[in-house]
Amino acid sequence: MSGLKLRSLKPRPKPQKNRLLFPGSEPIYTYSHKLRSRYGETDQMGYVYYGRYLEYFEVARTEMIRSLGMPYTALEEQGVMLPVVRTEIDYKAPIYYDELMDIKVHLFSIPTVKLETYYEIFTERSVNPHAVGKVTLCFMKEENRKPCRAPENFLDSLSQLQN
């Protein structure tokens, strides 16, 4: 075995848990939306099907935007679309049929081109969230499908929350 050199292997770093982290600051706005899970949303085990959580996030986000005085229809009338460009969900515990969910939507910053929304879903069964998530959306001009800045009246509504 002459001439053969063995290189020492460096220990690999331990893999980090791949989990969603919320920003360290307090949210500038939190909206809470109540919704009850329905039978058609559950799988054979009686759990809410995992794909439904994004729908729950969308319902809560739509109502959060409406609570700011800017329903999606008003954005569309201004020629602005808001497509989803990224999603993340960590599932912590199942939600069952007919459970009342409290879906919290958090905003941590005033958007420019992107709107980053963070979510927690709670039920009365636990003080810990059943799921946490993040959805990133992009303001886009309908006419050319290119990113644009958030509409001024939307930003004004959010800026009033910081004062």
N, C-alpha and C positions, 0 to 999 in steps of 0.2 A: 504494500500500500504506500510505497514511497511516492512522493510528488502529489499526493492527494491531500488537500487541505480541507478541513472541516471548519465551516464558519459557525460562530456561536449564534444561536438564535436568540433574539431579544424577545422577552415575554410580550405577548400582545396585550394591548390595553383591554381591560374588561369592557364588554359592550355596555353602553349606557341604555337605560330603559328609554325606549322611544315613546315619549309621552308629550302631550300637548302642554305647553306652558303659557299662561296668561302673562301679559306685561306686569311688571312689578308695581306700577302706580295704581292709584284708585281710578276706576272708570269715570269718564266725564258724564256718562249717561247710562242708566240701567233701566230697561223696560221689562216688565213681567207680564207674561201672557198665560192664561189658564186654558188647558185643552184636555179633553178626556179621550183616552185611547179607545178605539172602536174594535169590534170583533173582526171585521175584515182586514184590520191592520196587523193581526197576530198570526203567528205561524202554528204549526202542529203542536209545538210544546206549550203554547199559550203565551209566548213572549211576543212583544211587539217586534215585527220583522225589522232587521237592522237598516234596511233601505228607507224605512219610513222616517228615520230621525232627521234626514235632510229636509223632508217635507215639513216636519214640525219646526225646524229652524226657519224655513221660508215663511211659514204662517206667522211666526212670532216676529220675524224681521219686517214683514209687510206691515204688521200692526204697529211696530215700533216706529217705522217711517211715517205712518199715518198719524201717530201720536205727536209727531213733530210738525204737523200741519202740512205735510207733503205726501199725499198718497201717490202710489206708483203711477196712477193715471195722470197726475199733474206732471210728473217727470216725463212721461211719454208725450204729453201735449206740448212740452218744451223741446221735443225731439231728442230726448236723452233716454238711453237704455242703460240697464244695470245688470249685465250678465255675470254669472259666477265664473271665476277663473281658477279658484283653488278651494278645496275643502279638506278638513281634518276632523276626525271624530275619534275619541277614546270612549269605548263602552266599558262602564264600570260594573253595572248591575242591571238585570233585566227589568223591563216595565211590562206589566201584565194587562190583560184585557180589563177595561172599565176603570182604570186608575186615572185619577185626576192629576195631570201634570202641571207643574209650574215651570214654564220655560223662560229663563232669564236671558236677555240679550244685553251684552255690554259693549259700549264703545269706549275706547281708551284714548282716541285721538281724533282731531278734526280731519276729515278726509281731504285729499287733493284730487288725485285721479282714481285712487283705490279706496274702497270702503271696507275696512276690516271689522268684522263682527265676531264676537265671542259668545259662546252659549253654555248654559248649564241647565240640565233638566232634573228637577226634583219631584218627588212624590211625598205623600204623608208617611210612607213606609220607612223613610230614611232621611237623616239629616245630611247625608253625603249625596252628591249628585249621581244620578244613574248614568249620565253621559255628559261629556264636555266636548265642545267643538269650536272650530274656527272656520268662517267662510269669508273669503276675499272676493269682492265684486269690483268691477271696473266700470266707471262712468264712460259711456260711449255715445258719440253722435250717431243718431239713426241714419242720417243721410249718407254718411261715408263709412260708417262702422269703424271709426278710429277713436282711440281713447281721447277723452276731454276732461277738463276740470269739472268738479262738482258744481252744480248750479248755485249761483249766489244766494238765492232765497233758501236753499237747503243749508248752506253754510251759515247763513244768518241765524237760522233756527238753532243750530248746534252751538254757535258762538254765544247765544243768550244763555245757554245752560252753564257756561263756564263763569259767568259773571255773578 
